[in-house]
Protein backbone atom coordinates (compact mmCIF):
# COMPACT_ATOMS: atom_id res chain seq x y z
CA UNK A 1 0.00 0.00 0.00
CA UNK A 2 1.56 3.35 -1.02
CA UNK A 3 2.31 5.96 1.61
CA UNK A 4 0.77 9.42 1.42
CA UNK A 5 3.18 12.16 0.29
CA UNK A 6 3.17 15.93 -0.17
CA UNK A 7 1.68 15.63 -3.66
CA UNK A 8 -1.16 13.27 -2.69
CA UNK A 9 -4.40 14.28 -4.38
CA UNK A 10 -7.99 13.11 -4.69
CA UNK A 11 -10.73 12.00 -2.34
CA UNK A 12 -9.97 10.20 0.91
CA UNK A 13 -13.39 9.20 2.21
CA UNK A 14 -13.75 9.13 5.99
CA UNK A 15 -15.56 5.95 6.92
CA UNK A 16 -17.90 5.77 9.91
CA UNK A 17 -17.41 2.93 12.34
CA UNK A 18 -20.37 0.52 12.06
CA UNK A 19 -21.92 -0.84 15.24
CA UNK A 20 -24.73 -3.20 16.12
CA UNK A 21 -27.40 -1.83 18.51
CA UNK A 22 -25.63 -3.51 21.45
CA UNK A 23 -22.42 -1.60 20.67
CA UNK A 24 -20.49 -4.48 19.11
CA UNK A 25 -18.44 -3.81 15.99
CA UNK A 26 -20.23 -4.62 12.73
CA UNK A 27 -17.34 -5.73 10.55
CA UNK A 28 -19.54 -7.05 7.73
CA UNK A 29 -20.92 -3.53 7.27
CA UNK A 30 -17.34 -2.25 7.35
CA UNK A 31 -16.48 -4.53 4.46
CA UNK A 32 -19.54 -3.38 2.51
CA UNK A 33 -18.47 0.21 3.05
CA UNK A 34 -14.99 -0.51 1.69
CA UNK A 35 -16.43 -2.12 -1.44
CA UNK A 36 -18.81 0.81 -1.87
CA UNK A 37 -16.05 3.41 -1.56
CA UNK A 38 -13.97 1.57 -4.14
CA UNK A 39 -16.92 1.48 -6.55
CA UNK A 40 -17.47 5.20 -5.99
CA UNK A 41 -13.94 5.87 -7.23
CA UNK A 42 -12.32 7.33 -4.13
CA UNK A 43 -8.53 7.56 -4.01
CA UNK A 44 -8.12 6.49 -0.39
CA UNK A 45 -9.84 5.95 2.94
CA UNK A 46 -9.54 7.52 6.36
CA UNK A 47 -10.45 5.58 9.50
CA UNK A 48 -10.97 6.58 13.12
CA UNK A 49 -11.43 10.27 12.45
CA UNK A 50 -13.76 12.62 14.32
CA UNK A 51 -16.81 10.93 12.77
CA UNK A 52 -15.41 7.44 13.32
CA UNK A 53 -16.20 7.46 17.05
CA UNK A 54 -12.53 6.71 17.76
CA UNK A 55 -12.65 7.78 21.45
CA UNK A 56 -15.29 5.10 22.07
CA UNK A 57 -13.03 2.29 20.86
CA UNK A 58 -10.44 0.24 22.67
CA UNK A 59 -7.04 0.04 21.01
CA UNK A 60 -7.71 -3.58 20.16
CA UNK A 61 -10.94 -2.62 18.41
CA UNK A 62 -9.21 0.19 16.53
CA UNK A 63 -6.58 -2.24 15.27
CA UNK A 64 -9.28 -4.76 14.33
CA UNK A 65 -11.06 -2.15 12.20
CA UNK A 66 -7.86 -1.17 10.42
CA UNK A 67 -6.94 -4.81 9.83
CA UNK A 68 -10.38 -5.49 8.38
CA UNK A 69 -10.11 -2.58 5.95
CA UNK A 70 -6.53 -3.00 4.76
CA UNK A 71 -7.15 -6.69 4.10
CA UNK A 72 -10.13 -5.73 1.94
CA UNK A 73 -8.63 -3.03 -0.28
CA UNK A 74 -5.48 -1.82 -1.99
CA UNK A 75 -6.52 1.81 -1.49
CA UNK A 76 -4.21 3.82 0.79
CA UNK A 77 -5.63 4.09 4.30
CA UNK A 78 -4.97 6.95 6.72
CA UNK A 79 -5.68 6.23 10.39
CA UNK A 80 -6.52 8.75 13.10
CA UNK A 81 -4.23 8.18 16.07
CA UNK A 82 -4.84 11.32 18.15
CA UNK A 83 -4.43 10.58 21.86
CA UNK A 84 -3.82 12.47 25.10
CA UNK A 85 -0.39 10.89 25.49
CA UNK A 86 2.41 9.92 23.15
CA UNK A 87 2.61 6.37 24.52
CA UNK A 88 -0.80 5.28 23.27
CA UNK A 89 -0.34 7.29 20.06
CA UNK A 90 2.94 5.50 19.34
CA UNK A 91 1.50 2.07 20.17
CA UNK A 92 -1.48 2.46 17.83
CA UNK A 93 0.67 3.99 15.10
CA UNK A 94 3.14 1.11 15.22
CA UNK A 95 0.34 -1.45 14.89
CA UNK A 96 -1.53 0.22 12.02
CA UNK A 97 1.62 1.01 10.04
CA UNK A 98 2.68 -2.62 10.42
CA UNK A 99 -0.70 -3.62 8.99
CA UNK A 100 -0.08 -1.46 5.93
CA UNK A 101 -1.56 1.96 6.68
CA UNK A 102 -0.48 4.81 4.39
CA UNK A 103 -0.08 7.35 7.18
CA UNK A 104 -1.64 8.67 10.37
CA UNK A 105 -3.67 11.74 11.26
CA UNK A 106 -3.06 13.73 14.44
CA UNK A 107 -5.20 16.54 15.82
CA UNK A 108 -3.80 19.01 18.34
CA UNK A 109 -4.70 18.78 22.05
CA UNK A 110 -6.82 21.70 23.22
CA UNK A 111 -4.12 22.72 25.71
CA UNK A 112 -1.99 24.30 22.97
CA UNK A 113 -2.19 28.08 22.95
CA UNK A 114 0.89 29.67 21.38
CA UNK A 115 2.46 29.25 17.96
CA UNK A 116 5.60 27.80 19.51
CA UNK A 117 3.57 25.25 21.46
CA UNK A 118 1.78 24.08 18.28
CA UNK A 119 4.99 23.77 16.26
CA UNK A 120 6.71 22.09 19.20
CA UNK A 121 3.89 19.59 19.60
CA UNK A 122 4.06 18.36 16.00
CA UNK A 123 7.85 18.29 16.17
CA UNK A 124 7.58 15.95 19.16
CA UNK A 125 4.85 13.87 17.48
CA UNK A 126 7.10 13.28 14.48
CA UNK A 127 10.06 12.40 16.70
CA UNK A 128 7.91 9.95 18.69
CA UNK A 129 6.29 8.22 15.71
CA UNK A 130 9.45 8.05 13.61
CA UNK A 131 10.63 9.84 10.50
CA UNK A 132 9.22 7.12 8.24
CA UNK A 133 5.60 7.65 9.34
CA UNK A 134 3.71 10.18 7.17
CA UNK A 135 1.59 12.55 9.27
CA UNK A 136 -1.60 14.45 8.49
CA UNK A 137 -2.11 17.59 10.59
CA UNK A 138 -5.79 18.06 11.36
CA UNK A 139 -6.62 21.76 11.45
CA UNK A 140 -10.13 21.91 12.93
CA UNK A 141 -10.32 24.84 15.36
CA UNK A 142 -14.11 24.60 15.75
CA UNK A 143 -13.60 21.22 17.45
CA UNK A 144 -10.08 21.38 18.90
CA UNK A 145 -10.10 25.06 19.95
CA UNK A 146 -6.57 25.40 18.56
CA UNK A 147 -6.00 28.06 15.91
CA UNK A 148 -3.25 27.24 13.43
CA UNK A 149 -2.24 30.36 11.56
CA UNK A 150 -0.59 30.35 8.15
CA UNK A 151 2.81 31.17 9.72
CA UNK A 152 2.42 28.21 12.09
CA UNK A 153 1.61 25.82 9.25
CA UNK A 154 4.48 27.26 7.23
CA UNK A 155 6.85 26.50 10.10
CA UNK A 156 5.51 22.97 10.56
CA UNK A 157 5.86 22.24 6.85
CA UNK A 158 9.46 23.43 6.89
CA UNK A 159 10.54 22.00 10.23
CA UNK A 160 8.80 18.61 10.22
CA UNK A 161 9.46 16.68 6.98
CA UNK A 162 7.20 13.78 7.95
CA UNK A 163 4.18 16.11 8.03
CA UNK A 164 3.04 15.66 4.45
CA UNK A 165 -0.62 16.66 4.50
CA UNK A 166 -2.96 19.24 5.99
CA UNK A 167 -6.54 18.24 6.65
CA UNK A 168 -8.03 21.69 6.27
CA UNK A 169 -11.21 22.25 8.28
CA UNK A 170 -10.89 25.86 9.34
CA UNK A 171 -14.13 27.77 8.85
CA UNK A 172 -14.00 30.27 7.24
CA UNK A 173 -10.82 29.02 5.67
CA UNK A 174 -10.74 29.79 1.97
CA UNK A 175 -8.29 32.63 2.45
CA UNK A 176 -6.01 30.30 4.42
CA UNK A 177 -5.75 27.92 1.47
CA UNK A 178 -4.85 30.78 -0.85
CA UNK A 179 -2.27 32.13 1.62
CA UNK A 180 -0.63 28.70 2.00
CA UNK A 181 -0.37 28.25 -1.75
CA UNK A 182 1.02 31.78 -2.09
CA UNK A 183 3.67 31.03 0.55
CA UNK A 184 4.58 27.87 -1.33
CA UNK A 185 4.84 29.75 -4.64
CA UNK A 186 7.08 32.35 -2.98
CA UNK A 187 9.43 29.64 -1.70
CA UNK A 188 8.54 30.34 1.93
CA UNK A 189 7.43 26.76 2.62
CA UNK A 190 7.61 23.35 0.98
CA UNK A 191 4.50 21.94 -0.58
CA UNK A 192 1.87 20.26 1.58
CA UNK A 193 -0.97 18.18 0.27
CA UNK A 194 -4.21 19.91 1.30
CA UNK A 195 -7.36 17.82 1.59
CA UNK A 196 -10.49 19.48 2.96
CA UNK A 197 -13.13 18.32 5.41
CA UNK A 198 -16.25 19.92 6.92
CA UNK A 199 -18.47 17.46 5.07
CA UNK A 200 -17.52 19.02 1.75
CA UNK A 201 -19.49 22.15 2.63
CA UNK A 202 -17.03 24.47 0.85
CA UNK A 203 -15.45 22.03 -1.59
CA UNK A 204 -16.67 23.93 -4.66
CA UNK A 205 -14.48 26.92 -3.81
CA UNK A 206 -11.76 25.06 -1.90
CA UNK A 207 -10.69 23.27 -5.06
CA UNK A 208 -10.38 26.56 -6.94
CA UNK A 209 -8.29 28.01 -4.09
CA UNK A 210 -5.70 25.27 -4.45
CA UNK A 211 -6.89 22.30 -2.41
CA UNK A 212 -5.84 18.88 -3.69
CA UNK A 213 -9.10 17.17 -2.86
CA UNK A 214 -11.35 16.14 -0.01
CA UNK A 215 -10.95 14.15 3.18
CA UNK A 216 -14.43 13.95 4.58
CA UNK A 217 -17.30 11.56 5.12
CA UNK A 218 -20.24 13.03 3.21
CA UNK A 219 -22.72 10.22 2.64
CA UNK A 220 -22.49 10.54 -1.16
CA UNK A 221 -18.75 10.19 -1.83
CA UNK A 222 -19.62 10.02 -5.52
CA UNK A 223 -20.28 13.76 -5.33
CA UNK A 224 -16.83 14.41 -3.85
CA UNK A 225 -15.16 12.34 -6.57
CA UNK A 226 -17.08 14.13 -9.32
CA UNK A 227 -16.35 17.57 -7.85
CA UNK A 228 -12.60 16.93 -7.75
CA UNK A 229 -12.60 15.50 -11.27
CA UNK A 230 -14.79 18.19 -12.84
CA UNK A 231 -12.79 20.99 -11.25
CA UNK A 232 -9.52 19.48 -12.42
CA UNK A 233 -10.93 19.24 -15.94
CA UNK A 234 -12.05 22.88 -15.87
CA UNK A 235 -15.79 22.10 -15.95
CA UNK A 236 -16.61 24.67 -13.29
CA UNK A 237 -20.26 25.27 -14.21
CA UNK A 238 -21.02 21.56 -14.24
CA UNK A 239 -19.25 21.15 -10.91
CA UNK A 240 -21.28 23.96 -9.32
CA UNK A 241 -24.56 22.58 -10.71
CA UNK A 242 -23.82 19.17 -9.24
CA UNK A 243 -22.72 20.66 -5.93
CA UNK A 244 -25.86 22.81 -5.72
CA UNK A 245 -28.04 19.71 -5.99
CA UNK A 246 -26.33 18.17 -2.96
CA UNK A 247 -26.01 21.32 -0.87
CA UNK A 248 -29.30 20.96 1.09
CA UNK A 249 -28.27 17.48 2.21
CA UNK A 250 -24.68 18.55 2.94
CA UNK A 251 -26.05 21.40 5.06
CA UNK A 252 -28.40 19.09 6.98
CA UNK A 253 -25.60 16.60 7.61
CA UNK A 254 -23.39 19.36 9.04
CA UNK A 255 -25.56 20.03 12.10
CA UNK A 256 -23.37 19.87 15.23
CA UNK A 257 -24.37 16.95 17.40
CA UNK A 258 -26.58 15.42 14.71
CA UNK A 259 -24.27 14.99 11.74
CA UNK A 260 -23.14 11.46 12.45
CA UNK A 261 -26.72 10.32 13.08
CA UNK A 262 -27.74 11.78 9.71
CA UNK A 263 -24.79 10.20 7.94
CA UNK A 264 -25.35 6.76 9.43
CA UNK A 265 -29.08 6.89 8.73
CA UNK A 266 -28.48 7.66 5.06
CA UNK A 267 -25.84 4.96 4.76
CA UNK A 268 -28.27 2.52 6.30
CA UNK A 269 -30.89 3.66 3.79
CA UNK A 270 -28.37 3.07 1.02
CA UNK A 271 -27.88 -0.53 2.19
CA UNK A 272 -24.33 -0.01 3.44
CA UNK A 273 -24.85 -0.26 7.20
CA UNK A 274 -26.96 -2.88 8.93
CA UNK A 275 -28.09 -0.28 11.47
CA UNK A 276 -27.54 3.41 12.13
CA UNK A 277 -26.42 2.67 15.70
CA UNK A 278 -23.77 4.73 17.44
CA UNK A 279 -21.85 3.45 20.40
CA UNK A 280 -23.00 5.14 23.59
CA UNK A 281 -23.10 7.98 24.21
CA UNK A 282 -24.77 8.67 20.90
CA UNK A 283 -28.14 9.33 19.37
CA UNK A 284 -30.45 8.33 16.55
CA UNK A 285 -32.66 10.56 14.47
CA UNK A 286 -36.20 11.28 15.58
CA UNK A 287 -39.07 10.25 13.27
CA UNK A 288 -39.40 13.89 12.19
CA UNK A 289 -35.71 14.13 11.36
CA UNK A 290 -35.90 10.87 9.40
CA UNK A 291 -38.80 12.27 7.37
CA UNK A 292 -36.81 15.44 6.64
CA UNK A 293 -33.81 13.44 5.46
CA UNK A 294 -36.06 11.21 3.35
CA UNK A 295 -37.48 14.32 1.69
CA UNK A 296 -33.99 15.60 0.90
CA UNK A 297 -33.02 12.24 -0.58
CA UNK A 298 -36.14 12.22 -2.76
CA UNK A 299 -35.44 15.73 -3.99
CA UNK A 300 -31.81 14.84 -4.68
CA UNK A 301 -32.83 11.93 -6.90
CA UNK A 302 -35.08 14.22 -8.94
CA UNK A 303 -32.24 16.50 -9.94
CA UNK A 304 -30.99 15.68 -13.42
CA UNK A 305 -27.40 14.56 -13.69
CA UNK A 306 -27.09 13.66 -9.99
CA UNK A 307 -25.76 10.22 -9.30
CA UNK A 308 -27.28 8.28 -6.47
CA UNK A 309 -29.19 5.18 -5.55
N, C-alpha and C positions, 0 to 999 in steps of 0.2 A: 504494500500500500504506500503510495507516494506521500512524502511529508509536505505540509503547507510551506510556502515560501513567500517572499515579499512581492512576487508578481502573481500570486494566486488570484484567480477571478472566477466569477460565476455565482451560483446560488448554492449555499450551504443551508439546507433545511434543518431547522431545529425540531427534533422529534419530541413529542410528549412521552411521558412514561406511562404505559398502560397498566391499570390495576383492575382486579376484580373487586366487587363490592365489599368483600371482607378485608381488602387492603393487600392481598397477595399480588405479586407480579404476574402480569398476563403476557407471557413471552410469545405466545402464538400471535397475539395482536401486534407485538413488536415486529415480528417477522413479516406480517402483512404490511405494516407501515413501510418497512425497508423496501419490499417489492414495489409498493405504490410509488415511493419517492424515486426509485430507479426508472419506473415507467414514465413518470412526470418529467424526467430529463434533468434532474438536479445534478450538480457537479460534486456535491459532498453532503455530509450529514454532520449535525452537531448534537451531542447527547449531554444530558445532565446540566442544561442551562437553567436560566431563571424559570422557564415554563416547564422544565422537566422534573420539578419537585425534588431536586437533588438533596435538599436538607432533610427530607423525610426518609432517605434511604440509608441503610447501613453500607459500610464500605464493601462488604461482600456482595450486597445486592447491586451496587453500582458497577462492580467488576463483572457481575453476571450479565447485566444489560449490555455492557460494552462487548463482552465475549459473544453474546448472541448476535449482535449487529455485525461485528467485523467478520464473523464466520459466514454471514449471509450475503455480503456484498464486497465488491472490490472498490467501491467509492471511498475516498478519503474520509476519515471520521475524526472530528475534533471533539474533545471531551472536557467538560467543565470540571475543574478540580479546585475551585475556590474553597478555602477552609480557614478557620480562625488561626490555626498554627501551621508552621512549615512541616512539622513531622507528618501529619495526616495528608497534607498536600503532596509531599514527596512520595509517601507510600502509595497513594492512589495513582500518581503519575507514573511511577515505576511499573505498576501492574498493567495499566492501560497501554503504555508505550510498548511493553513486552508483547501485548496481544496484537499490536499492529496499528495503534492509533496514529493519526497524521500530525497531531499536535494537541496542546491543551489550552484551555481558556481560563484566565484568572481575572476576577473582579477585585477592586481595591476594598480593603476593610474601611468601615465608616469612621475609623479613628484618625485617618490621614487628613491633615489640614493644610500643610504648606506644600509648595512646589517641591522643595528639597525632600520632604517626607515621601511624596508620591514617587519621585524618581528613585529615591533610595529603596523604597519597597520593591519596585520591580527589578532593581539591580540585585537585591537579595533573593528574590524569587528565582531569577535566572541562575544565580550561583548555586542555589539549593537544588534546583531541578536538573541542572547540568546543561552545558553549552549545546548539546546535541538535541535538546527538546525544544521544538518550535512553540512559541507562546503567542496567544491572542490576548491583547489587552482589551478588557471590556469597559467601555466608557459610557456609563449609564447613570448620570448624576441624579436623575429623578428617583432611582431606587437606592443607590449606594451613598448618596449625599456627599460625594467626592467630585469636585470640579477639576477636570483636567484641561488646562488651557492649551492653546497651540504651542507656546514655548515649552511647556512641560512635555507634550508629546514629541516635540522636536528633539528635546534632550534624551528622552527614552529611546527614540529611534536611533540616535547617534551613539548612545552609551551602552545600549544593551542589544547586541547583534542577534540574540535568539528571539527577541520580540520581532515577529515578522508581519503581524496583522493587527489592525485596529478594528474591533467591533464597535462601530459608531452608533450610539443611541442617545446622543445629546439632543435636546429638544427645547428651543430651536437650535439646529445645528448645521444648516446648509452653509452658512458663512464659514464655519469651522472647516468643512471639507475643502472649500475653495482656498482658505488660508493655508492648509496643509499642503495642497498641491502647488500653491505658489511658492512656499518655502522649499519644496522639493525642486521645483524648476530653477530656483535661485541658487541651488547648491547648499542650502542651509541645513538640509537633513537628507538622509538616504530615503529611498522609497519604502513606504509601507503599503501592503495590501489593505484596502478599506472595504469592508463589507458592512452593510447597514441593517439595523434591527427595527425596533418599534413596530413590529407587525407589518412592515412595508408601507406604513402610513405616508411616508414622504419619498418613496422610492422613485417616483416619476421625475422629481427634480434632483434627487441625490445622484442618480446616474449621470445627469448632465453636468453636475458640479465636479465630477471626477471619481465617484465611487466605483469600485470594481465589481460590485454585485450586492447580494443580499445574504444576510445570515439571520433568518427569522423563521417563525413557525406558523405563518398565516395558513389557514386551513385549505387554501387552494394554491399549493406550490406551483401549479401550472402557470398561474398568473405571474409569479415572480420570474420564472424561467422565460416566459414570453416577453416580459418587460425588459429584462436584461438583453435578450436577443434583439428585440426590435430597436432598442436604443442604440445598441452597437452597430446595427445596420443603417441607422439614420432615419428610421421610420417613426419620427416623433409623434405625428398626428395619430397614427394607428396605436402607438403605445399609450397615448393619453386617453384615447377612446376606450381602450380595453381597461385601463386603470379606473376610469370614471365609472364603468359598470360595476366594478368590485368595491368602490369606495364606501358605499353604505355598509357593507358587511365588514370591511376592514375597520371602519369606525366603531361599529358595534362590538367587534372583538377586542378593541383596545380599551374597554372600560376597566379601570383599576378594580381589582378584586373579583371581577367577573370574567375576565378574558379567557382564562384557562377553561372555565366551565363552558363557555361558548365554543371554544376551539374543540374540546373533547366531544361536545354534543354533536357538532357538525361532522367530525370524523367518525363518530358512531353512526350518524345518518348515512354517511358515505360508505359504510360497510367495512371500515378499517379497524375500528375498535369494537370489542365485544360489549363494553359498557362505557359510560362517560364518567366512571367513578374516579374520584381523587382520593388519595390517602389522607386520612385525617391529620390535622384539621383541613377541611376543604368544603366545597359546596357544590350543589347541582343547580341547574336552572329551574326556576319556577315554571308552572304551566303557561303563564302569560309570557315569560321570556322565551320559552320554546316556541310559542306561536309567532312571536315577533321574528325569531330567527328563521322559522319556516317560511314566513312571508318574504324575507330578504332572499332566501334561497330560490323561491319561486320566481321572484322578480329578476334575479340574476340569470336564471335559465332562459328567460324571455329575451334577453338582450342578444341581438345578432352578433355573431363572431366571438361569443364568450364560450370558452371551453368549460365543461363541467360534466357532472354525472346526474 
